[in-house]
Amino acid sequence: MRSYLLEMFFVSLILTIAVEPAAVVLLTKVRVRLESKERKHCQAGTARRIHAFLPAVCEKRGFLLVFLVNVLTNPPAVLACWLERRYLTGTTGIVMEMPAGMPQTLPLQLIVEVVVVAVEAYVYGSFAKDSRWGIRRPMMLSVTANLCSWLCGVGLLALRNA
């Protein structure tokens, strides 16, 4: 049991701290590229604001911040989902019939993810007040990063169960 818990927490945290910073850096690079294209169009008088919805962080500091925020939020989220599966499944009616490979406790996972997104967005928003961090769109940053890591986790579960 102990090795299962360590593996569950370790794999989840490693996946999260690999995927979320990578997604954030990728989105930042896309935003920077679109902003530079906009500057060229602005000079030509045909400006478009396609990048306005994309989140961004200062790459060096932002990478560290995303890493630390995930170390803060991932273990409690994994613990909440594990406790629900272990002690509440079948007694609360939370479990749903899901396709093979999908998490069986999807409603609780969605609730946990909403809380994680809110906490991360709050932390990112706190750091966004300091321009040195270069954080733009903290809520979108949190939603996008968490969606990427959650989908990767679901995909890995589906592969493992196939």
DSSP file with accessible surface (Angstrom, degrees, kcal/mol):
  #  RESIDUE AA STRUCTURE BP1 BP2  ACC     N-H-->O    O-->H-N    N-H-->O    O-->H-N    TCO  KAPPA ALPHA  PHI   PSI    X-CA   Y-CA   Z-CA
    1    1 A M     >        0   0  111      0, 0.0     4,-2.3     0, 0.0     5,-0.2   0.000 360.0 360.0 360.0 -43.1    0.0    0.0    0.0
    2    2 A R  H  >  +     0   0  203      1,-0.2     4,-2.5     2,-0.2     5,-0.2   0.913 360.0  48.6 -63.0 -42.2    2.8    2.4    0.9
    3    3 A S  H  > S+     0   0   91      1,-0.2     4,-2.6     2,-0.2    -1,-0.2   0.880 109.6  53.6 -67.5 -33.7    4.6    1.8   -2.4
    4    4 A Y  H  > S+     0   0  102      2,-0.2     4,-2.9     1,-0.2    -2,-0.2   0.935 110.4  46.6 -63.3 -44.9    1.3    2.4   -4.3
    5    5 A L  H  X S+     0   0   42     -4,-2.3     4,-2.8     2,-0.2     5,-0.3   0.922 112.8  48.8 -64.2 -44.9    0.8    5.7   -2.5
    6    6 A L  H  X S+     0   0  115     -4,-2.5     4,-2.8     1,-0.2     5,-0.2   0.926 114.0  46.5 -61.3 -43.2    4.3    6.8   -3.2
    7    7 A E  H  X S+     0   0  115     -4,-2.6     4,-3.0     2,-0.2     5,-0.4   0.928 112.5  50.4 -64.1 -43.3    4.1    5.9   -6.8
    8    8 A M  H  X S+     0   0   28     -4,-2.9     4,-1.9     1,-0.2     5,-0.2   0.947 116.6  39.7 -60.9 -49.6    0.7    7.6   -7.2
    9    9 A F  H  X S+     0   0   55     -4,-2.8     4,-2.4     2,-0.2     5,-0.2   0.922 118.3  48.3 -66.2 -43.2    1.9   10.8   -5.7
   10   10 A F  H  X S+     0   0  135     -4,-2.8     4,-2.9    -5,-0.3     5,-0.2   0.946 113.4  45.0 -65.3 -49.2    5.3   10.7   -7.4
   11   11 A V  H  X S+     0   0   75     -4,-3.0     4,-2.7    -5,-0.2     5,-0.2   0.925 114.9  48.9 -63.1 -43.5    4.0   10.0  -10.9
   12   12 A S  H  X S+     0   0   31     -4,-1.9     4,-2.5    -5,-0.4    -1,-0.2   0.933 114.3  44.7 -62.3 -45.4    1.2   12.6  -10.6
   13   13 A L  H  X S+     0   0   41     -4,-2.4     4,-3.0    -5,-0.2     5,-0.2   0.929 114.0  48.9 -66.8 -43.1    3.6   15.3   -9.4
   14   14 A I  H  X S+     0   0   75     -4,-2.9     4,-1.1    -5,-0.2     5,-0.2   0.930 112.9  48.1 -62.7 -44.8    6.3   14.5  -12.0
   15   15 A L  H  X S+     0   0   36     -4,-2.7     4,-2.8    -5,-0.2     3,-0.4   0.942 114.0  47.5 -59.8 -45.4    3.7   14.5  -14.8
   16   16 A T  H  X S+     0   0    9     -4,-2.5     4,-2.2     1,-0.2    -2,-0.2   0.925 112.6  46.5 -64.4 -45.7    2.3   17.8  -13.5
   17   17 A I  H  < S+     0   0   33     -4,-3.0    -1,-0.2     1,-0.2    -2,-0.2   0.613 116.6  47.0 -78.2  -7.7    5.7   19.5  -13.1
   18   18 A A  H  X S+     0   0   59     -4,-1.1     4,-0.9    -3,-0.4    -2,-0.2   0.844 119.7  35.4 -90.0 -42.9    6.7   18.3  -16.6
   19   19 A V  H  X S+     0   0   28     -4,-2.8     4,-2.8    -5,-0.2     5,-0.2   0.931 113.3  52.1 -81.4 -47.8    3.6   19.2  -18.5
   20   20 A E  H  X S+     0   0    1     -4,-2.2     4,-2.6    -5,-0.3     5,-0.2   0.940 111.7  43.6 -63.8 -49.4    2.4   22.4  -16.9
   21   21 A P  H  > S+     0   0    1      0, 0.0     4,-2.8     0, 0.0     5,-0.2   0.913 114.7  52.1 -61.5 -37.2    5.6   24.5  -17.2
   22   22 A A  H  X S+     0   0   57     -4,-0.9     4,-2.5     2,-0.2    -2,-0.2   0.927 110.7  47.3 -62.8 -42.5    6.1   23.2  -20.7
   23   23 A A  H  X S+     0   0   13     -4,-2.8     4,-2.7     2,-0.2    -1,-0.2   0.914 113.1  49.2 -64.7 -40.5    2.6   24.3  -21.7
   24   24 A V  H  X S+     0   0    2     -4,-2.6     4,-2.4    -5,-0.2    33,-0.2   0.925 111.9  47.5 -66.2 -43.9    3.1   27.7  -20.1
   25   25 A V  H  X S+     0   0   29     -4,-2.8     4,-2.6     2,-0.2    -1,-0.2   0.925 112.6  50.1 -63.6 -42.5    6.5   28.2  -21.8
   26   26 A L  H  X S+     0   0  111     -4,-2.5     4,-2.4    -5,-0.2    -2,-0.2   0.942 111.7  47.2 -61.3 -46.7    4.9   27.1  -25.1
   27   27 A L  H  X S+     0   0   34     -4,-2.7     4,-2.6     1,-0.2    -1,-0.2   0.888 111.4  52.1 -62.3 -38.3    2.0   29.5  -24.7
   28   28 A T  H  X S+     0   0    5     -4,-2.4     4,-2.8     2,-0.2    -1,-0.2   0.925 109.3  48.9 -64.2 -43.4    4.4   32.3  -23.8
   29   29 A K  H  X S+     0   0  108     -4,-2.6     4,-2.4     2,-0.2    -2,-0.2   0.914 111.8  49.2 -63.7 -39.9    6.5   31.8  -26.9
   30   30 A V  H  X S+     0   0   62     -4,-2.4     4,-2.6     2,-0.2    -2,-0.2   0.931 112.1  48.8 -63.6 -44.1    3.3   31.8  -29.0
   31   31 A R  H  X S+     0   0   16     -4,-2.6     4,-2.7    24,-0.2    -2,-0.2   0.931 111.3  49.0 -62.2 -44.5    2.2   35.0  -27.4
   32   32 A V  H  X S+     0   0   73     -4,-2.8     4,-2.3     1,-0.2    -1,-0.2   0.926 112.0  49.0 -61.7 -43.2    5.5   36.7  -27.9
   33   33 A R  H  X S+     0   0  169     -4,-2.4     4,-2.1     1,-0.2    -1,-0.2   0.930 113.0  47.0 -63.1 -43.3    5.6   35.6  -31.5
   34   34 A L  H  X S+     0   0   41     -4,-2.6     4,-2.3     1,-0.2    -1,-0.2   0.871 110.1  53.5 -67.0 -36.6    2.1   36.9  -32.1
   35   35 A E  H  X S+     0   0   30     -4,-2.7     4,-2.1     2,-0.2    -1,-0.2   0.900 108.5  49.2 -63.8 -39.9    2.9   40.2  -30.3
   36   36 A S  H  X S+     0   0   39     -4,-2.3     4,-1.6     1,-0.2    -2,-0.2   0.897 110.9  49.9 -68.4 -36.6    5.9   40.8  -32.6
   37   37 A K  H  X S+     0   0  104     -4,-2.1     4,-2.2     1,-0.2    -1,-0.2   0.892 108.8  53.5 -64.7 -37.8    3.8   40.1  -35.6
   38   38 A E  H  X S+     0   0   33     -4,-2.3     4,-3.0     1,-0.2    -2,-0.2   0.903 104.2  55.0 -64.1 -39.5    1.2   42.6  -34.3
   39   39 A R  H  X S+     0   0  146     -4,-2.1     4,-1.9     1,-0.2    -1,-0.2   0.910 108.6  48.6 -60.1 -38.7    3.9   45.2  -34.0
   40   40 A K  H  X S+     0   0  143     -4,-1.6     4,-1.3     1,-0.2    -1,-0.2   0.921 113.9  45.5 -66.5 -42.2    4.8   44.8  -37.6
   41   41 A H  H  X>S+     0   0   58     -4,-2.2     5,-3.0     1,-0.2     4,-0.7   0.848 108.7  57.5 -68.7 -33.3    1.1   45.0  -38.6
   42   42 A C  H ><5S+     0   0   79     -4,-3.0     3,-0.7     4,-0.2    -1,-0.2   0.902 105.3  50.1 -64.2 -39.2    0.6   48.0  -36.3
   43   43 A Q  H 3<5S+     0   0  168     -4,-1.9    -1,-0.2     1,-0.2    -2,-0.2   0.845 112.9  46.8 -66.6 -31.5    3.4   49.8  -38.2
   44   44 A A  H 3<5S-     0   0   76     -4,-1.3    -1,-0.2    -5,-0.1    -2,-0.2   0.521 118.4-113.7 -86.3  -7.3    1.6   48.9  -41.5
   45   45 A G  T <<5S+     0   0   66     -3,-0.7    -3,-0.2    -4,-0.7    -2,-0.1   0.631  92.0 101.3  86.3  15.2   -1.8   50.0  -40.1
   46   46 A T      < +     0   0   81     -5,-3.0    -4,-0.2    -6,-0.1    -5,-0.1  -0.298  50.0 169.5-124.9  49.2   -3.4   46.5  -40.0
   47   47 A A        -     0   0   54     -6,-0.3     2,-0.3    -5,-0.2    -9,-0.1  -0.330  11.2-174.0 -68.1 141.7   -3.1   45.6  -36.3
   48   48 A R        -     0   0  130    -10,-0.0     2,-0.4    -2,-0.0     3,-0.3  -0.985  20.6-146.4-131.3 146.1   -4.9   42.5  -34.9
   49   49 A R    >   +     0   0  160     -2,-0.3     3,-0.8     1,-0.2     4,-0.2  -0.425  46.3 138.9-110.5  58.9   -5.0   41.5  -31.3
   50   50 A I  G >   +     0   0   84     -2,-0.4     3,-0.7     1,-0.2    -1,-0.2   0.855  70.0  54.6 -69.5 -33.5   -5.1   37.7  -31.7
   51   51 A H  G >  S+     0   0    7     -3,-0.3     3,-2.0     1,-0.2    -1,-0.2   0.574  77.1  98.3 -79.1  -8.1   -2.7   37.1  -28.8
   52   52 A A  G <  S+     0   0   32     -3,-0.8    -1,-0.2     1,-0.3    -2,-0.1   0.768  83.0  49.2 -58.3 -27.5   -4.7   39.1  -26.2
   53   53 A F  G <  S+     0   0  108     -3,-0.7    -1,-0.3    -4,-0.2    -2,-0.1   0.623  90.1  99.3 -87.5 -11.2   -6.3   35.9  -24.8
   54   54 A L  S <  S-     0   0   14     -3,-2.0    87,-0.1    -4,-0.1     2,-0.1  -0.543  70.1-129.7 -80.3 138.7   -3.1   34.0  -24.3
   55   55 A P        -     0   0    1      0, 0.0     2,-0.3     0, 0.0   -24,-0.2  -0.367  27.8-174.1 -76.8 164.9   -1.4   33.8  -20.9
   56   56 A A  B     -A  136   0A   2     80,-1.6    80,-2.5   -25,-0.1     2,-0.3  -0.988  12.6-174.7-156.5 154.0    2.3   34.6  -20.5
   57   57 A V        -     0   0    5     -2,-0.3     2,-0.4    78,-0.2    77,-0.2  -0.958  44.3 -91.8-141.2 159.7    5.0   34.6  -17.9
   58   58 A C     >  -     0   0   50     75,-3.0     4,-3.2    -2,-0.3     5,-0.5  -0.637  46.8-129.8 -68.8 126.6    8.6   35.7  -17.8
   59   59 A E  H  > S+     0   0   79     -2,-0.4     4,-1.7     3,-0.2     5,-0.2   0.885  96.5  38.0 -56.5 -47.6   10.3   32.4  -18.9
   60   60 A K  H  > S+     0   0  187      2,-0.2     4,-1.5     1,-0.2    -1,-0.2   0.977 127.5  32.3 -71.4 -53.5   12.9   32.1  -16.1
   61   61 A R  H  > S+     0   0   99      1,-0.2     4,-2.5     2,-0.2    -2,-0.2   0.897 119.0  54.3 -69.1 -40.6   11.0   33.3  -13.2
   62   62 A G  H  X S+     0   0    0     -4,-3.2     4,-2.9     2,-0.2     5,-0.2   0.888 104.2  54.5 -62.4 -39.2    7.7   32.0  -14.5
   63   63 A F  H  X S+     0   0  106     -4,-1.7     4,-2.2    -5,-0.5    -1,-0.2   0.939 111.0  45.8 -59.9 -45.7    9.0   28.5  -14.9
   64   64 A L  H  X S+     0   0   92     -4,-1.5     4,-2.7     2,-0.2    -2,-0.2   0.919 113.0  50.2 -63.8 -42.7   10.1   28.4  -11.3
   65   65 A L  H  X S+     0   0    9     -4,-2.5     4,-2.8     2,-0.2     5,-0.2   0.932 110.3  48.8 -63.7 -44.9    6.8   29.9  -10.1
   66   66 A V  H  X S+     0   0    0     -4,-2.9     4,-2.1     1,-0.2    -1,-0.2   0.924 112.1  50.6 -61.4 -41.7    4.7   27.3  -12.1
   67   67 A F  H  X S+     0   0   76     -4,-2.2     4,-2.0    -5,-0.2    -2,-0.2   0.955 113.3  44.0 -59.2 -50.6    6.9   24.6  -10.6
   68   68 A L  H  X S+     0   0   91     -4,-2.7     4,-1.8     1,-0.2    -2,-0.2   0.886 111.3  53.2 -66.8 -38.2    6.5   25.8   -7.0
   69   69 A V  H  X S+     0   0    5     -4,-2.8     4,-2.3     1,-0.2     5,-0.2   0.902 109.7  49.5 -63.9 -37.9    2.7   26.4   -7.4
   70   70 A N  H  X S+     0   0    1     -4,-2.1     4,-2.5    -5,-0.2    -1,-0.2   0.870 106.9  53.8 -70.3 -35.0    2.3   22.8   -8.7
   71   71 A V  H  < S+     0   0   60     -4,-2.0    -1,-0.2     1,-0.2    -2,-0.2   0.871 112.8  46.9 -64.4 -31.9    4.3   21.4   -5.8
   72   72 A L  H  < S+     0   0  104     -4,-1.8    -2,-0.2    -5,-0.2    -1,-0.2   0.908 123.3  29.1 -74.0 -42.9    1.9   23.3   -3.5
   73   73 A T  H  X S+     0   0   10     -4,-2.3     4,-1.6    -5,-0.1    -2,-0.2   0.769 106.3  67.3 -97.4 -26.4   -1.4   22.2   -5.2
   74   74 A N  H  X S+     0   0   16     -4,-2.5     4,-2.7    -5,-0.2     5,-0.3   0.946  96.5  50.9 -67.1 -50.4   -0.8   18.8   -6.7
   75   75 A P  H  > S+     0   0   44      0, 0.0     4,-2.7     0, 0.0     5,-0.2   0.929 111.8  46.6 -58.2 -44.4   -0.3   16.6   -3.6
   76   76 A P  H  > S+     0   0   77      0, 0.0     4,-2.5     0, 0.0    -2,-0.2   0.902 113.3  50.6 -63.9 -34.4   -3.5   17.8   -1.8
   77   77 A A  H  X S+     0   0   12     -4,-1.6     4,-2.1     2,-0.2     5,-0.2   0.933 112.6  45.2 -66.3 -44.7   -5.5   17.3   -5.1
   78   78 A V  H  X S+     0   0   19     -4,-2.7     4,-2.7     1,-0.2     5,-0.2   0.921 113.0  51.9 -64.4 -41.6   -4.2   13.8   -5.5
   79   79 A L  H  X S+     0   0   75     -4,-2.7     4,-2.9    -5,-0.3     5,-0.2   0.926 108.2  50.7 -61.6 -44.6   -4.9   13.1   -1.8
   80   80 A A  H  X S+     0   0   41     -4,-2.5     4,-2.1     1,-0.2    -1,-0.2   0.925 113.0  45.5 -61.1 -43.6   -8.5   14.3   -2.1
   81   81 A C  H  X S+     0   0   12     -4,-2.1     4,-2.3     2,-0.2    -1,-0.2   0.906 113.8  49.2 -67.4 -39.3   -9.2   12.1   -5.1
   82   82 A W  H  X S+     0   0   28     -4,-2.7     4,-2.7     2,-0.2    -2,-0.2   0.932 110.6  50.0 -66.2 -44.3   -7.5    9.1   -3.5
   83   83 A L  H  X>S+     0   0   69     -4,-2.9     4,-2.9     1,-0.2     5,-0.6   0.899 110.6  50.5 -61.2 -38.8   -9.4    9.5   -0.3
   84   84 A E  I  X>S+     0   0    4     -4,-2.1     4,-1.8    -5,-0.2     5,-1.3   0.935 113.1  45.1 -64.8 -45.3  -12.7    9.8   -2.2
   85   85 A R  I  <5S+     0   0   88     -4,-2.3     4,-0.2     3,-0.2    -2,-0.2   0.895 118.7  44.2 -62.9 -39.4  -11.9    6.6   -4.2
   86   86 A R  I  <5S+     0   0  131     -4,-2.7    -2,-0.2    -5,-0.2    -1,-0.2   0.902 131.1  13.7 -74.3 -42.4  -10.8    4.8   -1.0
   87   87 A Y  I  <5S+     0   0  141     -4,-2.9    -3,-0.2    -5,-0.2    -2,-0.2   0.653 129.2  37.0-114.7 -20.7  -13.5    5.7    1.4
   88   88 A L  I >X<S+     0   0   80     -4,-1.8     3,-1.9    -5,-0.6     4,-1.3   0.601  75.6 117.8-112.7 -14.3  -16.5    7.3   -0.3
   89   89 A T  T 34<S+     0   0   60     -5,-1.3    -4,-0.0     1,-0.3    16,-0.0  -0.345  88.7  10.8 -59.1 129.2  -16.9    5.4   -3.6
   90   90 A G  T 34 S+     0   0   70     -2,-0.1    -1,-0.3     1,-0.1    -2,-0.1   0.164 119.3  71.7  89.9 -17.8  -20.2    3.6   -3.7
   91   91 A T  T <4 S+     0   0  107     -3,-1.9    -2,-0.2     1,-0.1    -3,-0.1   0.695 101.3  36.8-101.8 -20.5  -21.6    5.4   -0.6
   92   92 A T  S  < S-     0   0   65     -4,-1.3    -3,-0.1     0, 0.0    -1,-0.1   0.512  98.0-121.6-109.9  -8.8  -22.1    8.8   -2.0
   93   93 A G  S    S+     0   0   69     -5,-0.3    -4,-0.1     1,-0.0    -5,-0.0   0.669  76.2 124.2  75.3  15.7  -23.3    8.2   -5.5
   94   94 A I        +     0   0   48     -6,-0.3    14,-0.2   -10,-0.1    -5,-0.1   0.827  44.0  93.6 -78.2 -30.1  -20.4   10.2   -6.8
   95   95 A V        -     0   0   46     10,-0.1     2,-0.3    11,-0.1    10,-0.2  -0.370  59.0-166.9 -69.1 137.4  -19.0    7.5   -9.0
   96   96 A M        -     0   0   89      8,-1.7     2,-0.6    -2,-0.1    10,-0.2  -0.885  30.9-102.3-120.2 154.7  -20.2    7.5  -12.6
   97   97 A E        +     0   0  177     -2,-0.3     7,-0.0     0, 0.0    -2,-0.0  -0.679  52.0 178.8 -74.3 120.4  -20.1    5.0  -15.4
   98   98 A M        -     0   0   33     -2,-0.6     3,-0.1     4,-0.1     6,-0.1  -0.866  33.8 -91.0-123.8 156.1  -17.2    6.2  -17.6
   99   99 A P    >   -     0   0   89      0, 0.0     3,-2.2     0, 0.0    -1,-0.1  -0.250  65.1 -73.8 -59.1 156.9  -15.6    4.9  -20.7
  100  100 A A  T 3  S+     0   0  101      1,-0.3    62,-0.1    61,-0.0    58,-0.0  -0.232 121.6  20.8 -54.8 134.6  -12.6    2.6  -20.2
  101  101 A G  T 3  S+     0   0    8      1,-0.3    -1,-0.3    -3,-0.1    57,-0.2   0.192  95.6 115.4  92.2 -17.9   -9.6    4.5  -19.1
  102  102 A M  S <  S-     0   0   53     -3,-2.2    -1,-0.3    55,-0.1    -4,-0.1  -0.599  80.0 -94.6 -83.7 147.7  -11.5    7.5  -17.9
  103  103 A P    >   -     0   0   11      0, 0.0     3,-0.7     0, 0.0    -1,-0.1  -0.358  27.0-143.5 -60.3 136.7  -11.3    8.3  -14.1
  104  104 A Q  T 3  S+     0   0   80      1,-0.2    -8,-1.7     2,-0.1    -2,-0.0   0.677  96.5  54.3 -76.4 -19.5  -14.3    6.7  -12.3
  105  105 A T  T 3>  +     0   0    2    -10,-0.2     4,-2.3     1,-0.2     3,-0.3  -0.255  66.7 145.6-108.2  46.2  -14.6    9.7   -9.9
  106  106 A L  H <>  +     0   0   26     -3,-0.7     4,-2.7     1,-0.2     5,-0.2   0.872  65.2  55.5 -56.2 -43.9  -14.8   12.4  -12.6
  107  107 A P  H  > S+     0   0   42      0, 0.0     4,-2.0     0, 0.0    -1,-0.2   0.938 111.6  44.0 -59.0 -42.9  -17.3   14.7  -10.7
  108  108 A L  H  > S+     0   0   30     -3,-0.3     4,-2.9     1,-0.2     5,-0.2   0.920 112.0  53.6 -66.4 -40.6  -15.0   14.9   -7.7
  109  109 A Q  H  X S+     0   0   27     -4,-2.3     4,-2.9     1,-0.2    -1,-0.2   0.903 108.0  50.7 -60.2 -39.2  -11.9   15.3   -9.9
  110  110 A L  H  X S+     0   0   87     -4,-2.7     4,-2.3     2,-0.2    -1,-0.2   0.917 110.8  48.3 -65.2 -40.3  -13.7   18.2  -11.6
  111  111 A I  H  X S+     0   0  108     -4,-2.0     4,-2.1    -5,-0.2    -2,-0.2   0.939 113.5  47.3 -63.4 -46.2  -14.5   19.8   -8.3
  112  112 A V  H  X S+     0   0   17     -4,-2.9     4,-2.7     1,-0.2    -2,-0.2   0.926 111.5  50.9 -61.4 -43.6  -10.9   19.4   -7.1
  113  113 A E  H  X S+     0   0   44     -4,-2.9     4,-2.9    -5,-0.2    -1,-0.2   0.887 107.6  53.0 -63.6 -37.9   -9.5   20.8  -10.4
  114  114 A V  H  X S+     0   0  102     -4,-2.3     4,-2.4     2,-0.2    -1,-0.2   0.928 111.3  46.5 -62.6 -42.7  -11.8   23.9  -10.1
  115  115 A V  H  X S+     0   0   84     -4,-2.1     4,-2.6     2,-0.2    -2,-0.2   0.933 113.2  49.0 -64.5 -43.9  -10.4   24.5   -6.6
  116  116 A V  H  X S+     0   0   13     -4,-2.7     4,-3.0     1,-0.2     5,-0.3   0.929 111.1  49.8 -61.8 -44.7   -6.8   23.9   -7.8
  117  117 A V  H  X S+     0   0   22     -4,-2.9     4,-2.8     1,-0.2    -1,-0.2   0.924 111.6  49.0 -60.1 -43.4   -7.3   26.3  -10.8
  118  118 A A  H  X S+     0   0   52     -4,-2.4     4,-2.2    -5,-0.2    -2,-0.2   0.927 113.2  46.0 -63.8 -44.1   -8.7   28.9   -8.4
  119  119 A V  H  X S+     0   0   62     -4,-2.6     4,-2.4     2,-0.2    -2,-0.2   0.938 115.5  46.2 -64.5 -47.0   -5.8   28.6   -5.9
  120  120 A E  H  X S+     0   0    0     -4,-3.0     4,-3.1     1,-0.2     5,-0.2   0.909 111.8  51.0 -63.8 -41.2   -3.2   28.7   -8.7
  121  121 A A  H  X S+     0   0   11     -4,-2.8     4,-2.8    -5,-0.3    -1,-0.2   0.895 109.5  51.7 -62.8 -37.8   -4.9   31.7  -10.4
  122  122 A Y  H  X S+     0   0  174     -4,-2.2     4,-2.1    -5,-0.2    -2,-0.2   0.934 112.5  44.9 -63.2 -45.1   -4.9   33.5   -7.1
  123  123 A V  H  X S+     0   0   29     -4,-2.4     4,-2.0     2,-0.2    -2,-0.2   0.946 115.3  46.8 -64.9 -46.9   -1.2   32.9   -6.6
  124  124 A Y  H  X S+     0   0    0     -4,-3.1     4,-1.8     1,-0.2    -1,-0.2   0.904 111.4  52.6 -61.4 -40.2   -0.4   33.8  -10.2
  125  125 A G  H  X S+     0   0   21     -4,-2.8     4,-0.7    -5,-0.2    -1,-0.2   0.875 106.3  53.4 -62.8 -37.1   -2.6   36.9   -9.8
  126  126 A S  H >< S+     0   0   46     -4,-2.1     3,-0.6     1,-0.2    -1,-0.2   0.908 113.4  42.5 -63.6 -40.8   -0.6   37.9   -6.7
  127  127 A F  H >< S+     0   0   72     -4,-2.0     3,-1.5     1,-0.2     6,-0.4   0.748 101.2  70.8 -77.1 -23.6    2.6   37.7   -8.6
  128  128 A A  H 3< S+     0   0   32     -4,-1.8    -1,-0.2     1,-0.3    -2,-0.2   0.731  83.3  71.5 -65.9 -20.9    1.2   39.4  -11.6
  129  129 A K  T << S+     0   0  182     -4,-0.7     2,-0.7    -3,-0.6    -1,-0.3   0.753  88.9  69.0 -66.9 -23.1    1.1   42.6   -9.7
  130  130 A D  S X  S-     0   0   49     -3,-1.5     3,-1.8    -4,-0.2     4,-0.4  -0.872  77.6-151.9 -97.9 115.3    4.9   42.7  -10.0
  131  131 A S  G >  S+     0   0  107     -2,-0.7     3,-1.0     1,-0.3    -1,-0.1   0.713  86.9  75.4 -64.0 -18.9    5.8   43.4  -13.6
  132  132 A R  G 3  S+     0   0  148      1,-0.3    -1,-0.3     2,-0.1   -71,-0.2   0.776  91.3  56.0 -64.4 -24.9    9.1   41.5  -13.2
  133  133 A W  G <  S-     0   0   40     -3,-1.8   -75,-3.0    -6,-0.4    -1,-0.3   0.705  94.8-147.2 -79.3 -20.9    7.2   38.2  -13.3
  134  134 A G    <   +     0   0   21     -3,-1.0     2,-0.5    -4,-0.4    -3,-0.1   0.775  34.2 165.2  63.3  28.0    5.7   39.1  -16.6
  135  135 A I        +     0   0   14     -5,-0.4     2,-0.4    -8,-0.2   -78,-0.2  -0.659  10.7 178.3 -84.7 125.6    2.5   37.2  -15.8
  136  136 A R  B     +A   56   0A 110    -80,-2.5   -80,-1.6    -2,-0.5     5,-0.1  -0.983  63.0   6.8-124.9 140.1   -0.5   38.0  -18.0
  137  137 A R     >  -     0   0  116     -2,-0.4     4,-2.6   -82,-0.2    -1,-0.2   0.975  66.7-174.3  58.5  63.0   -3.9   36.5  -17.8
  138  138 A P  H  > S+     0   0   33      0, 0.0     4,-2.4     0, 0.0     5,-0.2   0.872  80.4  50.5 -60.1 -37.7   -3.4   34.5  -14.5
  139  139 A M  H  > S+     0   0  105      2,-0.2     4,-2.8     1,-0.2     5,-0.2   0.945 112.8  45.4 -66.4 -45.3   -6.8   32.7  -14.7
  140  140 A M  H  > S+     0   0   60      1,-0.2     4,-2.7     2,-0.2     5,-0.3   0.883 111.3  55.2 -64.5 -35.9   -6.3   31.6  -18.3
  141  141 A L  H  X S+     0   0    1     -4,-2.6     4,-2.4     2,-0.2     5,-0.2   0.949 111.5  43.0 -59.8 -48.4   -2.7   30.5  -17.3
  142  142 A S  H  X S+     0   0    0     -4,-2.4     4,-2.4     2,-0.2     5,-0.3   0.924 115.2  48.4 -66.1 -45.5   -4.0   28.3  -14.6
  143  143 A V  H  X S+     0   0   61     -4,-2.8     4,-2.5     1,-0.2     5,-0.2   0.947 114.8  45.0 -61.0 -49.3   -6.9   26.9  -16.6
  144  144 A T  H  X S+     0   0   30     -4,-2.7     4,-2.4    -5,-0.2    -2,-0.2   0.933 114.6  46.9 -63.6 -47.0   -4.7   26.1  -19.6
  145  145 A A  H  X S+     0   0    1     -4,-2.4     4,-2.2    -5,-0.3     5,-0.2   0.931 115.5  45.5 -62.9 -44.8   -1.9   24.5  -17.7
  146  146 A N  H  X S+     0   0    7     -4,-2.4     4,-2.6    -5,-0.2     5,-0.2   0.879 110.8  53.1 -68.7 -36.6   -4.2   22.4  -15.5
  147  147 A L  H  X S+     0   0   92     -4,-2.5     4,-2.6    -5,-0.3     5,-0.2   0.930 109.3  50.0 -63.1 -42.7   -6.2   21.3  -18.5
  148  148 A C  H  X S+     0   0   45     -4,-2.4     4,-2.1    -5,-0.2    -2,-0.2   0.939 114.5  42.6 -60.9 -48.0   -3.0   20.2  -20.3
  149  149 A S  H  X S+     0   0    9     -4,-2.2     4,-2.4     2,-0.2    -1,-0.2   0.899 114.2  51.0 -70.1 -36.8   -1.8   18.1  -17.3
  150  150 A W  H  X S+     0   0   49     -4,-2.6     4,-2.6     2,-0.2     5,-0.2   0.937 111.2  48.1 -65.1 -43.7   -5.2   16.6  -16.5
  151  151 A L  H  X S+     0   0   93     -4,-2.6     4,-2.6    -5,-0.2    -1,-0.2   0.886 111.0  51.1 -64.8 -37.4   -5.6   15.5  -20.2
  152  152 A C  H  X S+     0   0   55     -4,-2.1     4,-2.6    -5,-0.2    -1,-0.2   0.919 110.9  49.3 -64.5 -41.3   -2.1   14.0  -20.2
  153  153 A G  H  X S+     0   0   21     -4,-2.4     4,-2.4     2,-0.2    -2,-0.2   0.926 112.1  47.0 -62.8 -44.5   -3.0   12.1  -17.0
  154  154 A V  H  X S+     0   0   17     -4,-2.6     4,-2.5     2,-0.2    -2,-0.2   0.919 112.1  51.5 -63.3 -41.0   -6.2   10.8  -18.4
  155  155 A G  H  X S+     0   0   33     -4,-2.6     4,-2.4     1,-0.2    -2,-0.2   0.918 109.7  48.8 -63.1 -41.8   -4.4    9.8  -21.6
  156  156 A L  H  X S+     0   0   89     -4,-2.6     4,-2.6     2,-0.2    -1,-0.2   0.898 110.9  50.6 -65.2 -39.6   -1.8    7.9  -19.7
  157  157 A L  H  X S+     0   0   56     -4,-2.4     4,-2.4     2,-0.2    -2,-0.2   0.911 109.9  50.6 -62.0 -42.1   -4.5    6.1  -17.7
  158  158 A A  H  X S+     0   0   40     -4,-2.5     4,-0.8     2,-0.2    -2,-0.2   0.912 112.3  46.9 -63.3 -41.9   -6.2    5.2  -20.9
  159  159 A L  H  < S+     0   0  133     -4,-2.4     3,-0.4     1,-0.2    -2,-0.2   0.903 113.0  49.0 -64.7 -41.4   -3.0    3.8  -22.3
  160  160 A R  H  < S+     0   0  175     -4,-2.6    -2,-0.2     1,-0.2    -1,-0.2   0.878 114.4  44.6 -66.8 -36.8   -2.2    1.9  -19.2
  161  161 A N  H  <        0   0   93     -4,-2.4    -1,-0.2    -5,-0.2    -2,-0.2   0.545 360.0 360.0 -85.2  -8.5   -5.7    0.4  -19.0
  162  162 A A     <        0   0  118     -4,-0.8    -3,-0.0    -3,-0.4   -61,-0.0  -0.279 360.0 360.0 -78.3 360.0   -5.8   -0.5  -22.7
